[in-house]
Amino acid sequence: MADILRITAGLGDSETRRLLGAHDWQSSPLGPPDSWPPELATAVSMVLSSTFPMFLAWGAQQVFLYNDAYIPVLGNKHPSAFGEPFHRVWWEIWHDLGPIAGRALADQSSFLEDMPLTMERKGYTEQTYFTFSYSPLHDGEGRVMGMYCTCIETTARVEAERRAAFELALSDALRPPGSSEEAIATASALLGKELGVERVMYGEVDDERNTFYVPRDWTRHGRSNLSGNTFAIDAFGEDVARAGRAGEIIAITDVRIDPRTAAHQKAYLMAMGVTASLLVPLVKSGRLVSFLALGHKHPHRWSESEIALARSLSERLWTAVDLARAHEALRAERDRSQIILDSIAEGFGLLSSDWTVLEMNAEGLRLGSRTAEQVIGCNHWEIWPESVDSELGRMYRRAMSQRIAGSAEYRHRLPGGEVRTYEVRAYPTSNGGLVSFFLDITDRKKAEEKLRAADQRKDEFLAMLAHELRNPLAPISAAADLLKIGRLDENRVRQSSAIIGRQVKHMTSLVDDLLDVSRVTRGLVTLARAPVAAHTIVDEAIEQVRPLFEARRQALSVRLDDPEATVLGDKARLVQVLANLLNNAAKYTPEERRIDVEARTRGEHLELEVRDEGIGMEAGLGDRVFELFAQGQRSADRSQGGLGLGLALVKHLVELHGGTVECASAGPGRGSSFVVTLPLMQSAAHSEEPGAAAPQQQGQPLRLLVVDDNVDAAATLAMLLEACGYEAMVENDSLRALERAWRECPDVALLDIGLPEMDGNELARRLRADPRTHAMLLVAVTGYGQEQDRRAALEAGFDHHMVKPVDLDKLAAILAGVAGS
C-alpha cells in the first residue's frame, strides 16, 4: 500500500485514489493492500497513475480496479464497480468481453479496434465503440494472475465516419436529378437501412388545411400503406403538432406512455405500425413545410447520432425534392426556370447566347464570390476570367455551340485564398442561351480522397509484405538442396533443418500480417517484443541473404563489438530490417566487391551498420531514399532496383522499435552506408533460442491418430511424431478414421478440418459423442486460422486448435500434458 500511495501521491484529489483508501478490503478476495504481492501493487500504481482510461482485474474472482480516466466509461456503474468481479461490472456485454478476458488469462495479449458493444451505463441501452489493448498480469513466479486493459472510446469517431460515408452515399444517390418521388424513395430507403428502423415517412405539410400529404414512404418489409394519402396533423397529437410548427425535434421512446402521444397512440400503432417515433420538422420562413418521421416497432431510445443523421437528411431531402421539382419545371419551361429555382439551396445562373448573365440566385452569388451588381448584365468571361481556359470554360463553350448538356468540376479560389470545388451542370435553353446549376462538393471530394488514401495504404502494405516474403525462400531453398544431396553428416542435417524451421516461422509471421486485413487498412503493425541479441539479428539476416552474396561472389566482412548486446524488439522484424539493407547492398554492389556489417554499442544504443562499395547515390536521393517507392537510377537492362519498398519498410519498422535509420553516400560510384540505431535493454539478461521439441519420455508411448487427406502431410507429421518417441497411426479418409478410432481408442487424435465427405469438426463431434472416444484429446491441425475458425473448432469438441505448419514445440507441450496426466 505504501508503494501505491507513494507513486500516486501526485494525483492530488483523485476519485479512484480515495476509493482505494476507503474500500472495505477486509471482505475483498484481495485482502488488505499491505498484503498485496508486489506485482499487484505495481500494476495498481501504474493504472492509477495513467492519464488514459485503464483498469485491471486480479485473482480468481478478477477483482476490478480502475483509474479516474476510466470513470466516464463506467457511467452510473461508478463507484459501485470498484473492487467488484469483472464479469459482474460488465454483465450486459460479458458475452463479448469474456473471450477477450479468457485470452488474456491464457497469457495472450489482444488488440481490438473499434469493437462494437451494446452497453447499459446511463440507465438505457446504447451502441458504443471501443479500442482495447488487453494484456496478462503475472505474479513473481510468472503465473498469470490477472490482466490489465487500456481503452479508448471511439463511438463519436466511428459514428462520424459512418455519417460521412452515409452522406457521401446519399449525395451520390441524389445527384442525378430525377423525380421528387424518386428522391424521397431513395433517401428514405438509405436512411431506413442505415438506422435499422421499421418505417421512414416523408410528409409535406399544407399549413392552411392543417394536413400533410405522404408522397412516398419506406418500410422494412416493403409494404407501404401510407403513400399517396393525406392525414390530419392533429390526429397524431396536438402537443406534437405544436412542437413541430415550432421546429422542435420530437423523440418519443414509447408512444403508449409518452404524455404527448398516449391519447393518440392508435395513429402510431395502427396507421404507422410503430411504437417509438422520431419526428424531424422542417420550418422555412416561420412555416412548417415538411417533416421526416422514423419509427421502430418496439420501444427505442433515440440516440444523438440518430437524431443528427435524421435532421441532416430532412434538410437535404427537402432540398433534393425541391431541386427535382425544379428540374421537372425546367424541362417544361426551362427558359424561365430562375423563378422556380430562386429558393433552392443550389447555385443557379441563366446566360444569354452572348454570355451575358441574365439571372443568378443568392446561393449562386455566394458560391461565385460576387454581388448581384457585379454579375447581372455583365459578361461571364469578364466576371470570372480565370475560368476561360479551365475545364468549366471548355464545357460551357461546348454546351453553347453544340446545344448539348454538360457537366464539369471547377476549383474556385475564394477572396480569402481558400480553394473550393464546385460541380457545375449546364443545359441549353430554347432561346440559345444556357442555364447553369452549381454545387459546392468540397466536403464530398475530401471524403472521397480519404477513402482512396485508405485503399492506397492497404495496397502499399500488401505490396510491402509480398516483396518481403521472398527473402526467406533463398535459405530454405539452399537447405532443401543440401538435404536432397543425401550425403550430409548429422550435424549438417540438423543445421539445414534448423534453417528451414526458422525461415518457415519467419514466413508464417509475414503471411499472418498479409492476412490481417484490419491492420492493413489502418496501416498498423503489431510487434512481438522480446529480448534479441545483436548476434542473432546479424546471423539470421546474413543467413537470408547469403545465397545472393555467393551468387555475386561478394566478400562479406562481419564485426560484432558486443555480440550479446540486447534490444527489446520483434526478432523477425529486426532480422527483416537488416536483411533488407544487406539485400540492397548486394544488389547495388558490383560482383567480387566488399560489403561490411558492423554491430556496436554507443552509450545506450545498439548501432547496426551496413557499408558497401556499390553504385552510391546521386545528390538529393539520400534525403528521400526512405520514402515509399523511392529508387535510384536503374541500369538499362533493369537488372537492379526493386519496387522502392524495402527502405520504406526498414524506416517504418525501425521507428516502431523506437529507433532511427540514416544513410550516407559520397556520391555515385562511391558506395553507401546505412546505420540503424536501436535502444538497448536496461537489463543485461538475454533470451535463449527455443529448442527442438522434447522427445517422449521413456515408458508406454502415447498412441496418436493423424487424420489428413493430404497423404504427404499426414505421413511427414507421423514420421516426425514417431521420431519423438510417439506411436502414430495415419488415416487419410474421415470415415475410416472414425472406425479406427472406435476400434483402437488412441490417446490423442490430430485432425485436419478440410476433410472430404465429413469435415474435421463433424468428425470431432462424433468422437465426442461416443463413450469409447469421449475422453480422447482432440487437436485441430488446419490451414484455417481465423478467429471464427478457432471458435468453430472448439465448439465442435476440439481441445486445441493449431495452424499449419504445426509448431512442434507447442504440440510437444500439449502431448507432454497428456503423458503426465
N, C-alpha and C positions, 0 to 999 in steps of 0.2 A: 504493500500500500504506500510505503514511503517513496518508492520509485515512481509510482503513478502520480502522487501529489507533487513530487519534485518536477517531473517532466511537464506536467500540465499546469504548473503554478502560473505560467504566463498567460493562461487562457482567461484570467480575470473572472468575471461573474458568469461562468459557463453553466448552462442549464443541465447538461449531462454530467458535468463535474459535481454539481450539487446532488444530482440523483445518485451518483456513485457513493457519495458520502452518507446519504440519508437512507439508502436501500437496506432492507432487512436481510442481511447476508446470512444471519444465523439459520434461517429457514431455506436458504438457497442451496441448490446442489453444489455450487462453487465453494461455499463456506466463506469465512471472513477473508477480506482481501489480504490480510497479513499472512494467511496460509496459502495464498495462490502460488503456483510454481512460477519461476522467473519468466518462463516463456509466455504465460498468460498475462502477467503484469506488463511485460514489454509490449505485447500485442495491444492491450487496452490503452497503454500510453500512446502508442502510435495512432490508434483510431481517434482518441480524444484530441490529439494534437493536430490532426489533419484538418485542412480547410475544405476538403472535398467530402461529400456525403459518404460515410463509411460505417460498417458495422462488423461485428464478429460474433460467432456462435461457438461455444466451447463446452466440451464434456459430453457425457452420454445423452443428456437432455438438450444439448445445443442451446445453452443459455444465451440470450440475445442482448448484446450491448452495442451502443451506437454513440455517435458524436452529435454536436449541435447542428452541423450542416445536414444531418440526416433527418432532423425533426420535420421539415416541410414535406418530406417523402411520406412520413407516417400519418400526417394529418391528425385526426382526432384519436388515433391509436396511441399517441403520446399523451401522458408519460407512462400509461399502464403497460406499454410494451417492454419497458426497461426491465431486464432480468427474467423475462418470460421465455419459455421454449420457443425456438424459432418457428416451428410449424404452427403454433397457436397464434403467433402475431400475424402471420400472413396465411391464415387458413383458407381464405377465398381464392388464393392463387397458388396454393401448395401443389396442385397438380402440375403447374408449370415450373415452380421453383424446386420442388422435391428432387427431380432427376439431376438438376444442376448441383444442388447441395450434395447429392449422392456421389457425383463425380469428384467434388472437392474432398469429401471424406474418403474417397478411394485414392487420394493422393494425385488428383488430376486438376490442373488449372483450367478455367473456362473463360472465354471472352465472347460476349454476345452483344451485338449491336442492334439498337432499335427494336428490342424484343417487345411484342405487344402483350399487355397484361390488362385484364378487366378487374379493377380494384374497387374496394369499398373503404374509403378512408376519410370521407367527408359527409357521411350519412347517406350516400347514394352510390350506385354503381357508375363507374366512369371508365372509358377506354384510355389507357396510358401507354407510353412507350419509354423504355429504359435501355441504357447501355450499361452492362455489368462486366466486372472483372472479378471472378471468384478464384481464390487460391486456398490451399490447405494450410493449417497451422499444426506444427509439430511440437512435441514435448522434447525434453532433453535427451531422450533415447531415440529420437527420430520417428516416433509413432504419431500418426495423425490423430490429433485430439479435437480438432475443430476446423474452422475456416474463417476467412475474412473476405470482405467484398467492398470494392469501390464502385459507386454507381453514379450515373448522371441521368436525370430525367430529360428525355428528348421529345416529349409529347408535343411541345409547341413547334419545334423544328419539323418533325415528321408531318404534323397536320398542315404546317405552312407549305411544305413540299408537295403534299397531296393536293392542297388547294391550288398551288401554282400549276401542277400538272392538269388538274381539272379545268382551271381557267384556260389553259392552253388548248385542251381538247375541245372545250366549249367554243373558244374563239375560232378554231378550225372548222367546227361543225356548223357554226352560224355564218361563216364568211361568205359562202355562195348565197346571194340574196334570193331566196325562194319565196313561197307564200308565207303569210303571217302564221297560218295554222301549222305549217311545216316547222317553222321556227319554234313555236310553242311545244309541239310534239317532241322535237329533237332535244330541246333544253330540258323539258320535264323528264324525259327518259334518262338523260345523262345524270341529272340530279338525283332521281329516284334510285338508280343503281348505285351511285356513289355513296349515298347515305343509308341505303338499305331500308327505305320506308315502304309503306303499303300503298300510298297514293300521293301523287303530286297534281295539284289542280291550279290552273291559272284563270282568274276571274277578272273580267272587265266591268267596271262599275258605271252604272247610269245613276248619277247623283240625284237628278231631278225625280226619277221614279223610285229611288231607294232600292234598286235591284242590281244584280250583277249577272253577267252572261258568261258561260263557260264555253269558249271556242273549242278547246281540246283539253283532255286530262289524261293522266297516265296512271295505270295501276300495275302492281307487281305481276298479276296473273293475266293482264292484257284485256280484261273485260271492263269496258268503260260504260257507266250508266248516267254520266253527268254531261257529256259533250253535247253541245247544241241546245242546252236548256238554260232557262232564266230562273233565278231564285230571289226571294226577298232577303235583303241583308239582315233585317231584324229577326229572321227565323233562326239565326244562329246565336242570338243573344244581344240585347240592347247594349250591354256593357262592352261586348266585343266590337259592335259596330261603332260605338263612341270612341273606343281606343284606336280603332283602325282609321277613323277620319282624322284623328289627331296624329297619325303617323307612328303610333306605338306598335312595336312588335309584340304579339300575343303568344306566349309559350304556355301551353296547357298540358300538364303531365297526365291528368285523367279528367275527361270531360264530365264524368259522373259525380265527382266530388268537388270540382272547381266551382266556387260560387258564381263565377261569370257565365258558366255554361250548364250548371246542373239542371236548371229548369228547361233547358233546350237540348238536352243530351240526345234525344231521338234524331235530331237533324244531323248530328255527327255519327251516331251509332248506326242508324238505319240508312240515311241518304248517302253519307260518305263512307261508312263502314270502318270508322277509325275510333279509337279510344283516346289517343294522345294526338294533339293538334298543334301545329306551328303556323301562325298567320303572319305574313310579312306584307304590310300595306305599302303602296307607293303613292305619295302625295305630290302633286305638281300644282304650283300656283295656289296653294291652300286648299286644293280639292283632291279627294281620294279618286284616283283614276283606275287603279288596278290593285290586285293583291295576289300573292302566291301562298297556297295552302298546302302543307305537308301533313301526312298523318301516319301513325303507327297503329297496328291492330290492337296492341296491348299497351298498358301504361308505360310511359317513357319520359325520362327527364332530358330535356333538350340541352345539349352542351353549347358552350360559347362558339366552338368551331362550327357546329351545325348551323347555328343562327347566323354567323358571319357569312358562311357559304350561301345560305338561302337569301340573305339580304343582298349580296353581290349579284346573285343570279336574277333576283327580282328586277333590279335596276337594268342589268344588261338585257334581260329578256324583253322588258318594256322597250328598250332602245332597238333591239333586234326586230321586234314586232312592228315598231314604228317605221324602221328602215325598210322592212319588207313591204309594208303597205305603201311606202313612198315609191319604192321601185315599181310596184304594181301600177300606181298612178302615173309614174314616169313613162311606162310603156304605153299607156293610153293617151297621155298628152305631155310628152317629155319636154316640149319647148317652154312650158310654164311650170316646171317642176319646183322652182325655187319657192313658190307659195306654200307647197306642201312640206318641203324639206327644211323650212326655216326653223322648225322646232326640234329637229333631231340632234343627237349628240355626235354627229359626224360632220367633218368639213364638206362644204358644198360650194361649187362655183359654176357660173354659166359664162362661156366665152363665145363671142361672135366669130364669124369667119375670118375677120381681120385681127383676131387675137385680143380684141378689147374685152375687158372684164365687165360683164353686164350685172351680175349678181354674185354675192358671196355672203353666206350666213355668218353668224357670230363665231361659231366654232372654227369655220374656215379662216376667218380673220385672225383668230388666236393662234391657230396652227401655223399660219403663214407669217406671223410676227408683223402684221401690218394693221393699219386702221382702215375704216371704210373710205375715208377721204383719200388715202394713199392708193386705193385699189380700184374702186368703182369708176369706170370710164377711162381707165388707163390701159396701156398695152401690157400684156402679161410678161413679155420678154424684158421690158424696161423695168417692171416691178421686181422681177426675180432674174436678173441677168446670169446668175451663177447656174441656172438650170438649163441654159441654152444647149450646152454640149453634154448634158447628162443623159442617163437612160430615160429619165422622165421626159426631157425635151424631145428625144427621138420618138418616144411612144406618142406624145401629143401630136407631133407633125405627121406621123404615120396614120393616126386615127383621123386627123383632119383631112388629109389628102386622099386616103383610101376609103374613108367613111366606114371604118370598122371599129368595134370596141377594142380596148386595150387596157393593160394594167402594167404597173412598174413600181419598184421600190425606190424611194428617194431619201437621201440623207441631207437633212436641213440643219444648218447651224443657227441657233438662236442668238439674239443680241448679246447675251451673257457669255457666249462661247460654247455652250452645251450643244452637242450634236444629237438630234433625234431622227428616228427612221419612220417614214410615212409610207403607207400603202396607198397608191393613187390609182383610181379607175376612171377611164374616160369613155363616154358614149357619144356618138354623133347625134345631133338634133336635126329636126326636119328642115330648119332654115339655114343649114350649112355650118352651124357652129358646133360647140362641144359642151357637154355637161360633165363636170368632174366631181368625184367623191374622194375624199382623202381621210385616212385614219392613222392615228399615232400607234404604231406597232412596236415601239422601242422595247417595252417590257416583254412582249412576246418573243422578240428576237433574242433578248438576253436569256430568256428561259430556254429557247432552242439551243443557244450556244452552250449553256450549262449541260444540257443533255448530250450534245455532241462531245463536249470535253470529257464527260464521264465515260462515254463509249470509247473515246480515244485512249483514256487511261487504261481501260480494260484491254484494248488491243495491244498497247505498248507493253503491258505487263506479261501478257500471253506470249508476245514475241520474245521478250527477255528470257522467259523460262524455256521456251523452245530452243533458243540459242544455247543456253547453258546446259541443257540436257545432254548435249553431245560430248561434253568434256569427259565424263566418267566412262564413256564407251571405249576409249583407247586402252586404258589399263585392263579393263575387263576382257577386251579382245585379245590383248597380248597374253594375259594369264591363261585364257582359254586355249590359245595356240600352243602354249607351253605344255598344258595338260594333254593336248592331243598328241604330242610327240611320243609320250608314253615311256620315256627313258629317264624320268626325273627321280632324284632321291626323295626320301620322305620329307626332308626339310624344305626342298623346293616346292613339293606338292602342297605342304601346309602354307608356305608363303603365297603361292598362287591362289589357294583357296581363300586366304585372309584378304588378299587384294580384291577378289571378286566380291566377297561378302561386304567389305567396306563400301565399295563403289555401288553395289546394288542398294545398300541402305541410303547412300547419298542420292541416287536416282529416285528412290522411293520418296524421299523427302521433297525433291523437286516436283515430282508428279503430284504429290499431295497439294503443294502450292498451286500447281496449274489447275487443279480441280476445285480449289477453294474459291468459288465464284464471288461470294460476298466480299472477301478481301480484295479480289481483283478489281471489282467495280469501284471500290473505295480507295484503292491504292495502298492497302495495309499489308504488312509483313510481320508475322509473329516470330520472335526469336526464342529458341530453346536454349536458354543461358545455362552454362556450366563452366567450371574451370577448364581452360585449354592451355597446354604448354606450347611455347614457341616452336619447339622441335616437331610437335605433332602437326601444326599448321604447315610448316615448311616441308616436312617429309611427305605428307599426303598430297599437297599441291604439286610437288615435283613428280610424285607418282602418277598423277593425272596427265601431266604434260610431257613426261619423259619420252614417249614414242615420237613426239614431234621433234624434240631435240635430236634424238638418234637419227630420225629420217633426214634432218638437215645437217647432221654431223657438226653440231654446235657444242662448244665446250661450256660446261656449267660449273661455276665456282660457288660453293656454299660456305658461309661463315656464320656461326652462331656464337655470339659472345656469352650468352647465358641460355643454354637450351631449355632450362626449366623455368624461365621467366613465364609467368602465367597471367592470362587475362580471363575475365569473366565474359563469355560470349557463346554464340552458336557455332560449334566447331565446323559443321557443314558449310555455313555461310562464310566463315573466315577462310576456310580452305578454298572456297569458291572465289573469294576476293583475290587471294594470292595466285590461284591457278589462272584466273583471267589475266592478271598482269603478266605472268610468265608466258601464257599463250600469245598475248600481244607482242611480247619481246621476241619470241621465237618467230612469229610471222613476219615481223618488220626488221629482223636482223638477217643479213646475208649468211649463206652457208659457211661452215667452218670458222665462224666468229665466236666471240666470247659473250656470255651472259653471267652476271654476278647476282647472287642472292645473299642478303645480309640481314640478320636479326640482332638487334642491340637494344639495350635499355638506356634511356635518357631520363634521369630523375624518376618520376612516377609514371613513365610511359614506355611502352614497347614500340620500337620502330622496325618495320619490315620494308626493306629497300630492294628494288629490282632495277639493275643497271644493264643496259645493252649497248652494243656497238652498231646499232641499226641505222635506219634512214633518218632518224631525228624528226624534228617538227619545224615547219615554217613559222615565221614570226606571226603571232596572233592566235595560232591554233592552241597554244598552251592555255590561253585564258578560257577557251570554250571546249577543251578536249573532253571534259566530263559531262557535257550536255548530251542529251539523248540524240542519237543518230549522227553526232559529230564524227567526221573522218578526215584523215589526211588525204593528200593527193594519191590516187590509185595509179598503179602501173598500167601500161597499155593493154596487157593481157588480163587485167583484173584479177591477178593471182594473189594480191594482197588486199587486206581490208575486209571487214565483215559488214554487218548491218549498222554499225555505230551504236551497239547496245552494251558492249562489255564494260567500258569505262563508266558509263552512266550507272550501270548496276553496281559497280565497285563503289562509287561515291555514295550511292544510296545505302548500301549495306554497311559501309564503314561509319557513316553518320548515325545509323541506327544503333551502332555499338558505342556511341559517344566519342568517336574518333574523327580524324581528318585524313585526307589524302591530297598530296601535292605532286606536281610533275615539273620537270625542268629539262631543257634541251639547249645545247649550244648552237643549234641551227641544223638545217638539212644536212644529212650525211654524217653527223657528229654524235649520234646516239641520243638516248633519252634515259631519264631516271624517274622512278615513281616511288614515293615514300608514304607508307601507311603508318599513322600514329594511333595507338590504342592505349587506353588507361590500363595500367597494371592492377592486379588484385592486391588488396591490402594484406591479405593472408598469404603466407608462403606455401600453403598446402596445395598439392597437385592431385588432380584426379587420375585414376588409372583406367586404362582401356578395359572394357568388359571382356571377359574371357569367353572361350567357346562354351557351348552347352555342356553342363556337367553330365558325365555318363551315369547310367543307372547303377545304384549301389548293388553289392553282391547280395544274393538271396533269390527268392522267387521273382522273376521278372514280370513287369506289368504286361498284360496282353492287350494290344491295341488293334482296333479295326480302322483301316484307312479306306474311305469311300470317295472316289473321284472318277468321273467319266473320262478324264484326260489320263490315258494309260501311263504316259511318261511321268506326269506329275505325281500320280499315285505311287508308281514304282520307286521314283527317286526319294520321295518322302519316307517311304517304308524302309529303304536301304539306309537312309540317314538315321532313322529311329533304331534300327537293328544295330547299327554301328555304335550307338549309345547304350546298348545293353537291353533294349526292349524287345518283346516278341510282337511282330507286326503281321497282320493279315490284310490282304488287299482285295477289294471288290470294286468293279467299275460300273455295276448296274445296281440301282437303288432297290429293286425288288429282291434280287439275290442277296444284297447286303442285309436287308431286313430278316430274311430267312436265316442267314448265317449268324446274325446277332442273337436271334432267338435260340439257335441251336448251341452256340459255343459261349454265349454270355461273356464277352470280353470286358475288361475293366474300364476301358476308355474307347470312345468312337470319335474319330476325326472326320467330319462330313463336309463335303463340298455342298454349296447351296444350289448352284445352277445345274442340277442333275436332270436328265430327260425322264419322261414318264411320271416320276414322283420327285419333286424337288426336295432339297435338304431339310427345309422347315417341316414339310409334311412327314418326312422320314423320322425327324426328331420327335414329332408329336406321337407317332405310332410306337416308337421305342419307349417313350414315357408312359404310354397308356397300358403297356403290357407288364405284368408283375415280374416276368423273367428279366427284363431290361430296365425296369423303372429306376433303379438306383445307379445306373451306369453314368459315368461322367461324359457329357457331350460337349464337343468343341467344334464350332463352325470355322472352317478354313475356306475362305472365299475371296473372290475378287471384288465383291460388293462391299464398299467401305463407308457408305454414307450413314448418317445417324439413324435414319429411318430403317436402313438395312439391319443395323445392330439391334434396334428395338424389336424388329420383327423376329430376329433370331432368338433373342432372349424370351420373347413371348411364346415362341414355339416350343421352348423347353431346353434350349442350349444353356450350358453353364458358362461358357466363354465364347467370345467372338474374336477371331483373328483374321487379319487381312493378308492375302498373298502379296509378296513372298513371306513365308512364315518367319517370325523372329524366333530362332531356335532357343535362345536364352529364356525368353518368356515362356515358350512351350515346355522347356525343361523344368522351369519353376512350377508350372501347373501340374506336370506329371509327378514332380517330387512331392507335392502336396498330397497326391493320391497315394503314392507309395508309403508316405509316412502316416497315413490315417488308419 
